[in-house]
Amino acid sequence: MIAGWFLITFVILPTGDVDAEVINWYADPQVCIKEAFELKMKDELGIGYTCLEDVVGNDDIRQWRQS
């Protein structure tokens, strides 16, 4: 079940590693997407923003995180 949406900022480093941080949480995906777009338009190149589902009650995801 999707409980909400995380707004995440991320950068892909020269090593190929991804550095990411959750900025905020939204109940409405459209609000999250709008905020991500507005932040991207104001920021420098190479910094990304996206919305990721806040999934609860999904045993498959829990098992994947533990591996």
C-alpha positions as CSV (number, residue, x, y, z in Angstrom):
1,M,0.0,0.0,0.0
2,I,1.3,3.5,-0.8
3,A,1.1,5.7,2.3
4,G,2.5,8.8,0.6
5,W,5.3,10.2,-1.4
6,F,8.9,11.2,-0.5
7,L,10.5,14.1,-2.3
8,I,14.1,13.2,-2.7
9,T,17.1,15.2,-4.0
10,F,20.0,13.2,-5.5
11,V,23.4,13.5,-7.1
12,I,25.4,10.9,-9.0
13,L,29.0,11.2,-7.9
14,P,32.0,10.7,-10.3
15,T,32.5,7.3,-8.6
16,G,29.1,6.2,-9.7
17,D,27.7,6.3,-6.2
18,V,24.4,8.0,-5.6
19,D,24.1,10.6,-2.8
20,A,20.4,11.2,-1.9
21,E,18.4,12.9,0.8
22,V,14.7,12.9,1.6
23,I,13.5,16.5,1.7
24,N,9.8,16.2,2.5
25,W,6.8,13.8,2.6
26,Y,3.5,14.4,0.7
27,A,0.1,12.7,0.8
28,D,-0.6,13.9,-2.7
29,P,1.7,12.7,-5.5
30,Q,0.8,15.7,-7.7
31,V,2.0,18.1,-5.0
32,C,5.2,16.2,-4.7
33,I,5.8,16.2,-8.4
34,K,5.1,19.9,-8.7
35,E,7.5,20.7,-5.9
36,A,10.2,18.5,-7.5
37,F,9.8,20.3,-10.8
38,E,10.0,23.8,-9.2
39,L,13.1,22.9,-7.2
40,K,14.8,21.5,-10.4
41,M,14.1,24.7,-12.3
42,K,15.8,26.7,-9.6
43,D,18.8,24.5,-9.0
44,E,22.1,23.9,-10.8
45,L,22.7,21.2,-13.4
46,G,23.6,17.7,-12.1
47,I,21.2,17.8,-9.1
48,G,18.0,15.8,-9.5
49,Y,14.7,15.7,-7.7
50,T,12.1,12.9,-7.8
51,C,9.2,11.5,-5.8
52,L,9.3,8.0,-4.5
53,E,6.5,6.0,-3.0
54,D,6.3,5.5,0.7
55,V,5.3,1.8,0.7
56,V,4.0,0.1,3.8
57,G,2.9,-3.4,4.4
58,N,4.8,-4.9,1.5
59,D,6.8,-8.0,2.7
60,D,8.7,-8.1,-0.7
61,I,10.3,-4.7,-0.1
62,R,11.2,-5.6,3.5
63,Q,12.9,-8.8,2.4
64,W,14.8,-6.9,-0.3
65,R,16.1,-4.3,2.2
66,Q,17.4,-7.0,4.5
67,S,19.4,-8.7,1.8
